[in-house]
Amino acid sequence: MPELAISTDKVGFLIEKAREYDVKEGASDVDSGSNGADDNMIDVLEDGGADPVVQEIAGFISAMTEEEQIDLVALMRLGRGDGTIDEWDDLRSEAADGRNGRTARYLLGEPLLSDYLAAGLDEFGLSWTDERTTPVV
């Protein structure tokens, strides 16, 4: 069984953050002029372009080592079904070859990122917990 260069705690944190990002939607209260409490916090799930969750994910991924970023991309692809656990070395090689400094943007462009990362961990026989609210570094 291959080993991951990234910890399950870091992947678990990204799964949680990706789920926060995935629930965002377009403008639903376009005429809002009051504060959130008056609007029943409807605007909190809108994607306004300067999403702090995106910034948090991007910063977290940027702070990772190159090996961790490669494993993160390969793990997502494994969970997406692009290969099997037996093809892990190939998935890693493809992730390393495609590395261009935009890992966060690439991963955030994947609509089911959190599900794919969780499925990738499952392939390794690893699990994560959704009780965490801060990353373990």
Buried (B, 14 or more C-beta within 10 A) or exposed (E): EBEBBBBBBBBBBBBBBBBBBBEBEEEEEEEBEEEEEEEEEEBEEBBEEEBEBBEBBBEBBEEBEEEBBBBBBBBBBBBBEBBEBEBBEBBBEBBBEEBEEEBBEBBBEBEBBBBBBBBBBBBBEBEBEEEEEEBEE
